[in-house]
Amino acid sequence: MKRLKGWDQYVQDAKREPIELPLPDGETITIRQPTGGVTRRINRAQRAGDEDAMCKALFGDDGGEKLLKLFEDAPGSVLQEIVLDILREFGLAPDQVGDSTASPT
């Protein structure tokens, strides 16, 4: 009988380092790898089209507020591009989910 690797190995293999997003004011938002609970909140917010909830889930309350404020006067696609890049970095982009070969860049 074939055996899968254990839970601990899956968790270890999935771990990623935090990433940083520089902002125009010289500040930086540090984005930590979303936990399972955060990922579920992001997915719910995306399905509902709730960009505010999605930003706060992914970037935290303060970081989400900062990005949403910047987004008010930015082209409409900017936020989606940033979110997709971050999800790709953590192996959570729609084209990567379920792909065990997806790896961080």
C-alpha positions as CSV (number, residue, x, y, z in Angstrom):
1,M,0.0,0.0,0.0
2,K,1.3,3.4,-1.0
3,R,1.7,5.9,1.9
4,L,1.6,9.6,1.7
5,K,4.2,11.7,3.5
6,G,3.1,12.7,6.9
7,W,1.2,15.9,8.0
8,D,4.4,17.5,9.4
9,Q,6.3,17.0,6.2
10,Y,3.4,18.6,4.2
11,V,3.5,21.6,6.6
12,Q,7.3,21.9,6.4
13,D,7.3,21.7,2.5
14,A,4.6,24.4,2.3
15,K,6.4,27.0,4.5
16,R,7.5,30.2,2.8
17,E,9.4,33.3,4.0
18,P,7.6,36.6,4.5
19,I,7.7,39.0,1.6
20,E,7.8,42.8,1.6
21,L,5.8,45.3,-0.4
22,P,7.4,48.8,-0.6
23,L,5.0,51.7,-0.5
24,P,5.4,55.1,-2.1
25,D,5.9,56.8,1.3
26,G,9.0,54.7,1.9
27,E,7.2,52.4,4.3
28,T,7.0,48.7,3.8
29,I,4.3,46.2,4.4
30,T,5.5,42.8,5.5
31,I,3.3,40.0,4.3
32,R,3.5,36.7,6.1
33,Q,2.4,33.4,4.6
34,P,-1.3,33.1,5.1
35,T,-2.4,30.4,7.4
36,G,-5.2,28.0,6.5
37,G,-7.8,30.2,8.3
38,V,-6.5,33.4,6.6
39,T,-6.6,31.6,3.2
40,R,-10.2,30.7,3.8
41,R,-11.1,34.3,4.6
42,I,-9.3,35.5,1.5
43,N,-11.2,33.0,-0.6
44,R,-14.5,34.0,0.9
45,A,-13.8,37.7,0.3
46,Q,-12.7,37.1,-3.3
47,R,-15.9,35.1,-4.0
48,A,-18.0,37.9,-2.5
49,G,-16.1,40.6,-4.4
50,D,-15.2,42.2,-1.0
51,E,-11.8,43.8,-1.7
52,D,-11.7,45.5,1.7
53,A,-12.1,42.2,3.6
54,M,-9.6,40.5,1.2
55,C,-7.0,43.2,1.8
56,K,-7.4,43.1,5.5
57,A,-7.1,39.3,5.6
58,L,-4.0,39.2,3.4
59,F,-2.2,42.4,4.6
60,G,-3.6,42.8,8.2
61,D,-5.9,45.6,9.3
62,D,-3.2,48.4,9.1
63,G,-1.6,47.2,5.9
64,G,-4.9,46.6,4.3
65,E,-6.1,50.1,5.1
66,K,-2.9,51.6,3.7
67,L,-3.3,49.7,0.5
68,L,-7.0,50.5,0.1
69,K,-6.2,54.2,0.6
70,L,-3.5,54.1,-2.1
71,F,-5.9,52.1,-4.4
72,E,-8.5,54.9,-4.3
73,D,-6.5,56.9,-6.9
74,A,-4.7,54.1,-8.7
75,P,-5.7,52.3,-11.8
76,G,-8.3,49.6,-11.1
77,S,-6.1,46.7,-11.9
78,V,-3.3,47.5,-9.5
79,L,-4.7,45.9,-6.4
80,Q,-5.6,42.7,-8.3
81,E,-2.1,42.5,-9.7
82,I,-0.5,42.9,-6.3
83,V,-2.7,40.3,-4.7
84,L,-2.1,37.8,-7.5
85,D,1.7,38.3,-7.2
86,I,1.5,37.7,-3.5
87,L,-0.7,34.7,-3.8
88,R,1.8,33.3,-6.4
89,E,4.7,33.9,-4.1
90,F,2.9,31.7,-1.5
91,G,1.8,29.1,-4.0
92,L,-1.9,30.1,-3.6
93,A,-2.7,31.6,-7.0
94,P,-5.7,29.9,-8.7
95,D,-3.4,28.4,-11.3
96,Q,-1.1,26.9,-8.6
97,V,-3.6,25.5,-6.0
98,G,-3.5,21.7,-6.0
99,D,-0.2,21.8,-8.0
100,S,2.3,20.0,-5.8
101,T,5.1,21.1,-8.2
102,A,4.4,24.9,-7.6
103,S,7.3,26.4,-5.9
104,P,8.2,29.9,-4.7
105,T,10.1,32.2,-7.2
